[in-house]
Amino acid sequence: MEHKKTLALTAWFAVLTCVTVFGQERANSFSASPRLPLAASDVEYLWYEAENMRALTASSSLHEPLLNPSYLDFPASKTPGWCISGPGVSAEWSQGGESEWNSVAASVDETHATMWQDVEVPRAGEYKVWVRYADFANKTENFVVRVTQQGREVSSHEFGAKDVVDAHDETSMYWGWAFAWDSASANLAKGSARVSIDITKSAQARRQVDCFLLTSDLSFVPSGRRKPDFAAMRYLREWSATRAPLQSLIESAWPNVAPPAWVRPKIAGRDFIMIWYIARLFLRLYDKSLVELFVFPFNAVPVYEFFKSKVG
């Protein structure tokens, strides 16, 4: 009797599991309209480094951006606004470092700061604004990313208000923070736009921003320092597979031959060669035929011998 009850309960559990999973799949399938994948030539990737943005705080004497590295933890009174944070030290290096050379940072008690970047949107459409920044565990690091076009704000989103990195992430558990990617939506028109990263209030941790990405590839999810498939790299990769001859983009009526007046006169039947600071062994090679002659010297006179011969 107990065996039959167990089989019955097992059967009911299997039915309920199938219903639940099927219901979740149906709910997920109807939660959003299906999106057809875009061709590689129809997507845009605009990647910008935070350290190259405008309006970073500059020193009064040297007129260069102030430094606010993570290991010094300066207050806003000493490093106001957005300052250069990197290149990072151990915490950043263990994550591959910043996406290029530096990142920017604002102190934990900073309440008002802005930096901006003017961009050119190549085509209208729906975009995602991705930002890579330091996500401190169980702390806020609030900042706002705004996109404006023609004097009108078309997108605004607060980042750092909640944890993005998993609480069990090993890097975050070790250092207390880890680089994270988070995104917001923006419907952009073709033409110029300004992306600003603003601080409007203090936070529980310093704000450290590495880079941001505007992309119409809504399925792309950045990871670490990995950059998307930029058009230039895609063309080079496809060309490397075929090595097809490339046509010149500039047509020229000039023949690919230098005029006689441009040709250097030969010395002893040879082109002019300036030989300096090479070993005597290489000089003896010039007595051989052009087929046997090395193009470049393979060794040089030791420095002390060179100076001895010149100075005496």
N, C-alpha and C positions, 0 to 999 in steps of 0.2 A: 504493500500500500504506500509506504514512504517512498519507494522507488518510482511509483507512478506519479506521485505528487511532485517529485523532483523533476521528472521529465516534463510534466505539464508546466511548471514554473519556468523551466529552461526554454520551452517552446514559446511561452508568452513573452519572455524577456527578449528572445530573438525577434519576434514580431514587432515589439515596441521599438527595438533598436533600429530595425529596418524602416519603420514608419518615421522615426525621428530623423534618421540620416536622410531619407528620401525627402522629408519635409524641409530639412535645411537646404538640401541641394536645390529644391524647387524654389525656396525663398531666395537663395543666392542667385539663381538663374533669372529671377524676375525682379531682383533688386535694382538692376540697371539695364538699360537697353544695350544690346550687343554692339561692340565697337569694332569696326573693320580695321585691320592693321594698315598703317600708312606705308607707302613706298619710302625707301631711304632718301630719295631725292625730295620728298615732300615734308620732311621734318626739319626743324631748326634747333640748334643748340648754341646758346650764347653764354659763355663761361667767363666769369670775371673774378679777379682776385681782390680781396678786401683791402690788402695793403696798397693797392693802386687807386683806390677810391679817393675822391676829393674831400677836403675839409678835415683832414686829420690834424690834430693839434701839433703845432710846430713850436720849437724852442725859440725864444726871443733873440738869442745871440747867433745861432748857426742857421736858423730858418730851415731846419729839417725836422721830421716828425719826432715827437718825444717817444721815449721807450717806456713801456709798462710791462716788463716780463713777468711771467707767472710766479717765479720763485721769490720776487721782491714784494708782491702784494701791496702796491702803493695805494694810498687813499686818493680820492678825487681832488683833494686840495693840492696834491703834488703832481698828479697827472690828470688834468681835467680833459673831458671829452674822449674821443677815440684816439688811441695811440698805438704805436707798433708794439706787438706782443712778442713775436718770434725773431729769429728762428727759435723754435721751442727746444726744451731740454729733454730729459729722459722720458717724461710722460708722453710728450708728442712723438719722440723718435720711436718709442715702442709701438706706436700706431702707424708708422710709416712717415711721420712728420706732416707738416702742412702740405697742401696740394701743390704749392710752388715753393717759395722761399720763406714767406712770412705769414703771419696772421695779425689781426688787430684786437685790441682789448680796451675795455672801459672798466673802471674800478667798481667795486661792489656798491659803494655809496654814491655813485654818479646818478644824477636825476635828470640831466638834460644834455643831450649830445646828438649830433647828426653827422652822417657822411653820405655822399651820394655819388652815383655813376650815371652818366648819360649813355644811352644805348640806342641802337637803331633796329627796330623790329622789322624784319624783312617781309613778313606777310601777316595778314590779320588772322585771328583765330583764338582758340582756347589754349592757354599756356599753363604750365606749372612753374612756380617759383620755388626752387630748391635752395636751401641754405645749409652749409656745413658749419657747425659751431660746437663749442664745448658744453656738453650736457652734464651738469654736476648732480650726483646722486642725492635725491631727497632734498634738493634745493631749487630755487627759481633763479633764472638768469635772464630776466625779461628784456626783450627789445622788439621793436616793431619794424617790419619791412613794408614800405609803401611804394606803389608804382603809380606815377602820374603821367598823363598825356594831355597836351594842350591845356595845361593848367587845371586839369580835373583829375581827382584821385580815382583810379579805376580798380585798385586792389590795396587792401590793408590787412595785415595779419600779425598778431603777436606771437612771437616764438619764445620758448624758454619758460612758459608758464607752468608746464608740467614735464615730468620725466619722459624722455623718448627712448633712451637706452634701457634695456632690460635690467632689472635689479640684480640679476645673477650674472651679468656680464663680467668676465674676469678682469678686463682692463679697468672698468669702472670701480669694481670692488677693490682693486689694488691702489689706484691713484685717487679715487674719489670722484673721478669724472672720465668721460670718454667722448671722442668726437662723434657727433650724431648728424644725420641728415633729416630734415623735416621740410614739409612743403605746404604751399597754399596755391589756390587757383587764381587765375587772372585772365580776363577776356581782353585781348589787346588789339588795337588797330594798327595797321601798317604805318610806319613812320617813327619819329623820334619819341623817346620815353625817358623818364628819369626814375631810377631805383634808389631809394634812400633807406638807410638803416638808422633808426632813431631810438633813443632812450628817453623815456618819459617819466621814469620813476626808479627808485633804488631797487635792489634785488637782494637775494640771500647769497649770491655768488657772483664773482666777476663775469662780465660778458666777454667772450672770446669768439670772434667770427673769422673763419678761414676763407671762404669763397661763396659765391652764389651762382646759380644756373637758371636761365630762362629757357624753357624748351616746349615745343609743341608736340613732342613725343610723349604722350601721356602715359605710355606703358613703361617708360624708362625710369628705373629706380637707381640712383647713384649709390656706390658702395666704396667707402674709403676714399682714396685719392684717384680712383679709376675715372678717367674722363670718357665721355660718350664718343660715339663713332662720328667724329667730325668729317665733313665732306672732303677736305683735303687729304686726310689720311685714308679715307675710303677709296678715293681715286688712285692714290699711290699703291695701295694694296692690290686693287684690281689690275692696275697696270703691271705690277710686278709678276702677276701670274701669266701674262701674255707677252710682255715686252714689245708691244706693238709700237712701230715707229710713230713719234709724235710730230705733228705738223706745227710749224712756227706760227705764233699768233701775230707776228709782224711780217708783212710782206715787204721785201726790199728788192729794188731793181739793181742794186749794186752786186757785181759778181763777188764770189767768195775768194777773191784773189787780191792780194795787196798790190797797189800800183808799183811800177818799177822804181819810182822815185822814193818809195818807202823802204825798199829793200836795203839792208845794211851791206856795205861793201865787205867782202871777205878779206881776211888777213891770212896770208900763206895758204890760200885755198880753203880756209875754214871760217865758220862763224866766230864772232868775237866771244871769248870766254874770260871771265875774271876769276882767277884762282887765288884764294886767300885762306891762310890758316888750315892747310891740309898737309898730310904727310907726303914725303918724297916718293913713297911707294906708289901713290896714286898718280903722280906726275909721270912716272915711267909707263903707265898704262896708255898714255896718249900716243905712244909709238905704235900701238896696235891698230888694227882696222876698226872701223866704226861698229862692225858686228860684235867684236870682242870688247869694245870699250864700255865701261860702266858709266851710267848716266850721272850718278852722284858719288861723292867720296864715301868710302866705307869706314874710314877712321880719320882722326885728326892728330895734329902734333900735340904732344902734352903741353900744358899751359906753361910750365917752367921753361921748356925748351924754346917755345915761341917767344917768350919775353927775353930770354937770353940772347936769341938771335937778333932781336930788334934793339934791345938796350945795350947789349954787350956786357 
